[in-house]
């Protein structure tokens, strides 16, 4: 479930651009896969509610 007030189109565009850049950096060894996953998880957690937040 999305957090209130999330602009879906804006977030989708940002995540697409960020994931492309992170993927490129990971391929050329500037950023490892764990770091890439951490960055994407951070941004996804900003957009989506956790299961605990949904049940309250």
Residue pairs with C-beta under 8 A, 6 or more apart in sequence:
1 48
1 49
1 54
2 8
2 47
2 48
2 49
3 46
3 47
3 48
3 49
6 47
11 47
14 43
15 40
15 43
15 44
18 39
18 40
18 43
19 40
22 31
22 36
22 39
22 40
23 36
25 31
25 36
26 32
26 33
26 36
